[in-house]
């Protein structure tokens, strides 16, 4: 399930991005993966969440998401920021909300479990922070690379 919904389906949707703006995908996806991995390791370590199926090394279960849904959504975020007249903060909020809804579906179907006071609102905040870190990186890239 994690591989299908976390990796394969996101990359199928990413085909459009590959054709339209490969550069933004190549520049943003690796950084977004690192950011996602960092946030997840922190959350696993603090025992805020767990992803099914349980494994001794929690991050193994989330690997498809680190290489699929998170980098693809981040790449789309910056694709839309570059190409749209809509305010960048609206795009950041919208993609944060979409990512949170995807995780909430995971909670509803029993793939994601929260502990120690973590809830969907904190999930939204963590995704917002992650996308803001990616946005900061995007701004740095724009100064040094033709994005």
C-alpha positions in Angstrom: 0.0 0.0 0.0 2.8 2.5 0.9 4.6 1.8 -2.3 1.4 2.1 -4.4 0.0 5.3 -2.8 3.3 6.8 -1.6 5.5 6.2 -4.6 3.9 4.8 -7.8 0.8 7.0 -8.0 2.7 10.2 -7.2 5.2 9.5 -9.9 2.4 8.8 -12.4 1.1 12.3 -11.6 4.7 13.5 -11.8 5.0 12.6 -15.5 3.3 15.9 -16.4 5.9 17.7 -14.4 8.7 15.8 -16.0 7.4 17.0 -19.4 6.7 20.6 -18.4 9.5 21.5 -16.0 12.1 18.8 -15.4 14.5 21.4 -14.0 12.2 22.3 -11.0 11.7 18.6 -10.3 15.4 17.9 -10.4 16.2 20.9 -8.2 13.4 20.6 -5.6 12.6 16.9 -5.3 15.9 15.8 -3.7 15.8 18.7 -1.1 12.1 18.0 -0.3 13.0 14.3 0.3 15.7 15.3 2.7 13.3 17.7 4.5 10.6 15.0 4.7 13.1 12.4 6.0 14.3 14.9 8.7 10.9 15.8 9.9 9.8 12.1 9.9 12.9 10.9 11.8 12.2 13.6 14.4 8.5 12.6 14.7 9.4 8.9 15.0 12.1 9.6 17.6 9.7 11.7 19.7 7.1 9.0 19.3 4.5 11.4 17.8 3.5 9.0 15.0 3.9 5.6 13.6 3.2 4.3 10.1 1.8 0.8 9.4 3.0 -1.8 8.9 5.3 -1.5 11.9 9.0 -2.2 11.4 12.0 -2.1 13.8 13.3 0.8 11.7 10.3 3.1 11.3 11.7 5.1 8.4 11.8 2.0 6.2 8.0 2.0 6.0 8.0 5.7 5.0 10.7 5.3 2.2 8.2 5.3 -0.6 6.8 8.6 0.6 10.3 10.2 0.8 10.9 9.3 -2.8 7.3 9.8 -4.0 4.5 11.9 -2.6 6.7 14.5 -0.7 9.1 15.4 -3.5 6.4 15.3 -6.2 4.1 17.6 -4.2 7.0 20.0 -3.4 8.0 20.1 -7.0 4.4 20.8 -8.1 4.3 23.6 -5.4 7.2 25.4 -6.9 6.1 24.7 -10.5 2.8 26.5 -9.6 4.6 29.3 -7.8 6.8 29.9 -10.9 4.0 29.7 -13.5 1.0 31.1 -11.7 -0.2 34.6 -11.0 -1.7 33.4 -7.7 0.2 34.5 -4.6 2.9 32.1 -3.5 1.5 32.1 0.1 -1.8 30.8 -1.3 0.1 28.0 -3.1 2.0 27.1 0.0 -1.1 27.0 2.1 -3.0 25.0 -0.6 -0.3 22.3 -1.0 0.1 22.1 2.8 -3.6 21.5 3.1 -3.5 18.9 0.3 -0.6 17.1 2.0 -2.4 17.2 5.3 -5.6 15.8 3.7 -3.6 12.9 2.2 -2.2 12.1 5.6 -5.6 12.4 7.2 -6.9 9.7 4.8 -3.9 7.6 6.0 -5.1 8.2 9.6 -8.7 7.2 8.7 -7.7 4.0 7.0 -5.3 3.0 9.8 -2.0 3.5 8.1 -0.9 6.5 10.2 -1.2 6.5 14.0 -0.7 9.5 16.3 0.6 9.6 19.9 1.7 11.9 22.6 -0.7 14.7 21.8 0.1 14.8 18.1 -3.0 15.4 15.9 -3.9 16.5 12.4 -3.6 20.2 13.3 0.1 19.6 14.3 0.5 17.6 11.1 -0.7 20.7 9.1 1.9 22.9 11.1 4.7 20.4 10.4 3.9 20.3 6.7 3.7 24.1 6.6 7.1 24.3 8.2 8.6 21.7 5.8 7.2 23.6 2.8 8.6 26.9 4.2 12.0 25.3 4.5 11.7 24.2 0.9 10.6 27.7 -0.1 13.6 29.2 1.6 15.8 26.8 -0.4 13.9 27.8 -3.6 14.7 31.5 -2.9 18.4 30.6 -2.5 18.3 28.6 -5.7 16.7 31.6 -7.6 19.7 33.7 -6.6 22.2 31.3 -8.1 20.5 29.2 -10.7 18.0 30.0 -13.5 15.0 28.3 -12.0 
